[in-house]
Every structure is written in structure tokens, then in C-alpha cells.
Amino acid sequence: MELSNWWCCTHAEARGQVVDLHCLFTARVVGEDRHYTFNSEYKVRRINGTATVPKIESVGQLLELLFAVFGINVEDSFSDVELFKQSCEHFLK
């Protein structure tokens, strides 16, 4: 998993590398579904090939998503939570 995350954020052919060197990207498999965030996009890709791509509208919505789907508690993970929230504003534009 660590290697795939590194590739997605650093490889020249990876979407994040082409769009921006600094992006918000998370990924997790839950059951048979693949969950991803890429900046303001939240994608759920199902085993049958269908996908939903709702837009993340706010930092609050992003924080809830990070916790509920990806198991990331921002309050416990970052020493400067306010700086993290301010940085997220950039990714949600």
C-alpha cells in the first residue's frame, strides 16, 4: 500500500503528478468497493465497474469523510489541526 501511495503522488504518469505536485489523495478498499479522494473529488468504484463521484463541498465534510471511510482522525493525526484545515481549503477549490 505504501508503495502504491508513493507512485500515485510522485510518478510522472500519475494523475496527481500531472495536475499538481501537492494534492490531497486518500485510498481505501472497503469490502469490494474502492474509495478514493483526490482534492475535492470523492470516488467510490464498485466491483461491477460503476462509480459515483460526489464533490466534497467543505472542510467539515472532508474531515467527516476522512474519519468515517478512511479511519483518519485529523485531531489525533496532526499536531497543527488548524493548519491542516487551512491547507484543505486549497484542495477543495
C-alpha positions as CSV (number, residue, x, y, z in Angstrom):
1,M,0.0,0.0,0.0
2,E,2.8,2.4,0.9
3,L,4.5,1.9,-2.5
4,S,1.2,2.4,-4.4
5,N,0.6,5.7,-2.5
6,W,4.1,6.8,-3.3
7,W,3.7,6.0,-7.0
8,C,0.3,7.9,-7.2
9,C,1.9,11.0,-5.7
10,T,5.3,11.0,-7.4
11,H,5.3,9.1,-10.7
12,A,5.3,11.3,-13.8
13,E,2.3,9.4,-15.3
14,A,0.2,9.6,-12.1
15,R,-2.8,11.9,-12.2
16,G,-1.7,13.9,-9.2
17,Q,1.7,14.5,-10.6
18,V,0.4,15.8,-13.8
19,V,-2.2,18.1,-12.2
20,D,-0.3,19.4,-9.2
21,L,2.7,18.4,-7.1
22,H,0.7,19.0,-4.0
23,C,-2.6,17.2,-3.8
24,L,-4.9,15.6,-1.2
25,F,-5.2,11.9,-2.0
26,T,-6.5,9.0,0.1
27,A,-7.5,5.5,-0.9
28,R,-9.0,2.5,0.8
29,V,-10.7,-0.7,-0.1
30,V,-13.9,-1.4,1.9
31,G,-15.4,-4.8,1.1
32,E,-15.5,-4.9,-2.7
33,D,-15.6,-1.1,-3.2
34,R,-12.6,1.2,-3.8
35,H,-12.8,4.6,-2.1
36,Y,-10.7,7.5,-3.2
37,T,-10.4,11.2,-2.6
38,F,-8.5,13.4,-4.9
39,N,-8.7,17.1,-3.8
40,S,-12.4,17.9,-3.9
41,E,-13.5,14.6,-5.6
42,Y,-14.7,11.6,-3.6
43,K,-15.0,8.5,-5.8
44,V,-16.5,5.1,-4.9
45,R,-15.7,2.5,-7.6
46,R,-17.7,-0.7,-7.3
47,I,-16.7,-4.2,-8.5
48,N,-19.2,-4.0,-11.3
49,G,-17.3,-1.0,-12.8
50,T,-19.8,1.7,-11.8
51,A,-18.6,4.7,-9.9
52,T,-20.1,7.6,-8.0
53,V,-18.1,10.9,-7.8
54,P,-19.7,13.3,-5.4
55,K,-17.9,16.6,-4.8
56,I,-16.5,17.4,-1.3
57,E,-18.0,20.8,-0.6
58,S,-16.4,21.8,2.7
59,V,-13.5,21.1,5.1
60,G,-16.1,19.8,7.6
61,Q,-17.4,17.3,5.1
62,L,-13.9,16.3,4.2
63,L,-13.0,15.7,7.9
64,E,-16.1,13.6,8.4
65,L,-15.2,11.5,5.3
66,L,-11.6,11.0,6.4
67,F,-12.8,9.7,9.7
68,A,-15.9,7.6,8.6
69,V,-14.4,6.0,5.5
70,F,-10.7,6.2,5.8
71,G,-10.3,5.9,9.6
72,I,-8.2,9.1,9.8
73,N,-8.9,11.2,12.9
74,V,-7.3,14.5,12.0
75,E,-7.4,15.7,15.6
76,D,-5.1,12.7,16.6
77,S,-3.0,12.7,13.4
78,F,-1.8,16.3,13.1
79,S,-0.1,18.5,15.6
80,D,-1.4,21.6,13.9
81,V,-5.1,20.8,13.1
82,E,-5.9,24.4,12.1
83,L,-3.0,24.5,9.6
84,F,-4.3,21.2,8.1
85,K,-7.8,22.7,7.8
86,Q,-6.4,25.8,6.1
87,S,-4.4,23.7,3.7
88,C,-7.6,21.7,2.8
89,E,-9.3,24.9,1.7
90,H,-6.8,25.0,-1.2
91,F,-7.6,21.4,-2.3
92,L,-11.4,21.9,-2.2
93,K,-11.4,24.8,-4.8
